[in-house]
Amino acid sequence: MQYPEPISKLIEGFMRLPGIGPKTAARLAFYVLDMKEEDVFDFGKALVNAKRELTHCSICQHITDTDPCRICEDQTRDRSVICVVQDSKDVIAMEKMQEFRGQYHVLHGAISPVDGIGPEDIHIPDLIKRLQDETVQELIVATNPNIEGEATAMYISRLVKPTGIKVSRIAHGLPVGGDLEYADEVTLSKAIEGRQEL
Amino acid sequence: MHIEQLTYENYRNYAKTDLTFDHNVNVIIGENAQGKTNLLEAIYVLAMTKSHRTAKDKELIRWEEPFAKIQGQIKKRTGPLHLEVVFSSQGKKVKLNRLEQERISQYIGALNIVMFAPEDLRLVKGSPKERRRFIDMEMGQISPIYLYHLSQYHKILKQRNRLLKDAYSKSFDDAMLDVLTAQLIPEAAQVIRKRYDFLNKLQVWANDIHEQISRGLEHLKIEYVPSAEVSNSMNLSTLEEKLQEQFNSVIDQEKRRATTLVGPHRDDLRFIVNDKNVQTYGSQGQQRTVALSLKLAEIELIHEQVKEYPILLLDDVLSELDDHRQSHLLSTIQGKVQTFVTTTSVDGIDHKTLNEAELFRVENGEVVKKK
């Protein structure tokens, strides 16, 4: 069936979003047609504004509408610790925890030769620059626990260790509140590997 | 374990097939090119989530259909188990008792199988790749942890090989190569250690069986031939040290050849019968006996590890074995191992195991139970 052009354009637009196939896109598009005009207008404005007004913080590379971002500006936060993450979403996740009071550094990716991504392509040089003044004493590397994330963590550690700054890696193992029997073998073996003395 | 029911839909050239098996030995008879092997392949795919004949999952889906689905009702020592594998353009999905499993490694091993096909007779004579495939497949079924380390190893290997291709470009970063080497070594050590452990156990069974088939005249030894200077007696940390030394010494060569030269992906197996390497000095008959001993040893090893006999798939091999080996094989499975045998005819084979078997006839892809 042929859709009128405005609808098919809208459907195509939705299909560019992750996790949305043609059927969901069509459903969303038709829903938009039934929405109040002002709601649609607000929604459209929100999309454009998010794109226009957000940039990467010039210090930590986190998405922000002010530069430097609110976390980097916050004088009450501990400037001696930087937590290195792969993605801006990871900063949001860490902030939800409300326990970490240090600074962040967002890499926007992980090293992966197969995908043509080297250390220069993610914000590692910026990170090294940040370490040059002497306030930073510890790096917590919180990249994802997969091969690319681990490689990135090891690479950063090799680069930074000689400067005398402490580099630590977040732990992996069992999820809190979960049952042991539901853990898969690999997670269990990692948990055994990383066991701690009581 | 026992397959009680097997259903497949849009698989290969079948719209839908539904089969029940209540005998221990099931003989599938048919002329060539009628689809006998497809039936064994379906069981194989149900267990391993991939075919032994093709690396392209797409080939398993019937022409112009959106998906292929294979299901099996299994009876295990621990109770009934329902297995399902679905292939579609979105990839494959696996379910245990109708619950989707996120990781394939959580699924593989639910149904244990041992397949013996004509190409296995080449196990001794064929390329090292075939012998690595043999050991990886068999270990993967009984050790999900092995499967995990092996897949991690191959992922890192791919990254490392990619990096080595740019070894002479301006932007090449030696620190990055060091990182990938450091990442690769623990996984390599795990894979090698676990292969040694597996072979130590397999060796005991295989030699025992080999002596029986050869009426005590031949003794079989399985040797692991590593690409690095490592040995059976080393623990993980010694293995890691040795691998690191080896990587240090081949680094320039690796850059020149733009590929990783040390590690389990370049290791091999060697079979020694009466102190001689069968690959070079053995007769064809000896090589076949070794292949048969290995397969039968696998059955016993799986039984030892999972406390249950696997399903045996014999694809057209009966006719490839002489009477003595044939009867040894049939006696081994008698009454304990559920077996699926394909053959063009059962004439001339008079063995209790086959006489008690249930016969299926395959013609133009249709499977019919024969009275």
Interface residues (C-beta under 8 A of the other chain):
Chain A: I111 S112 P113 V114 G118 P119 E120 I147 E148 E150 A151 M154 Y155 R158 L159 D184 E185 V186 S189
Chain B: R103 S105 Q106 P144 I145 Y148 Q152 K155 I156 K158 Q159 R160 R162 L163 D166 S171 D173 A175 M176 D178 V179 L180 A182 Q183
